[in-house]
Amino acid sequence: MPTSTRRARERARTRERIIEAALHVLETEGVGALTIRRIATDVEYSAPVVYQHFANKDALVLELVAHGHRLMLTDFHQAMQEPDVDRRMTRVASEYVRFAGEHRHLYQVMNDPVVDADERRRVVQPAIDALQELITTWSAAHDVALADPDQACKILWGTLHGIASLGHLGNVGNDRARRLAEQALHAILLGWRTEATANEQSTKGQ
């Protein structure tokens, strides 16, 4: 194996160890415990080694944000295997809230305004694209012409985010939040279908 290839693999493994250690600290202790020195200690490297991979804590947190959205997207793709498009939508809503409950600290960081907005938008875009594709499939299946698919996506995403946040409250909990998300999704989809039917009848009556 060429020396350059071996070094590249060793560098990649080191980076993975740093990310795994950072995730463990974040998930178990919260973002306040996440420091470069703490991670260096946990992986038994010197701080300068960690800095070779991440310029600062913000760069490390951004990588965790990207990792979190990749995990969420994997959950979305599994839910999208559901043949029935309505149940598919419901499963995605439920999985979103479940993820927020199971990865509480990671989810909070994923939505923390401290993270650069443009960078956060970049790493979340694949998940947004998946949701937009699902909405497009649903609207085609029910012959519902959405005036603004992007706005429809924001409505769903914002609704799920709000309910997921409620799930962190002790008097709500994640299980109840998942049921609320499913009910909210059903109400939104019913509203879109009802509006589409009313618009169609109005057009015919003109």
Order of alpha helices (4+ residues) and beta strands (2+ residues): alpha-alpha-alpha-alpha-alpha-alpha-alpha-alpha-alpha
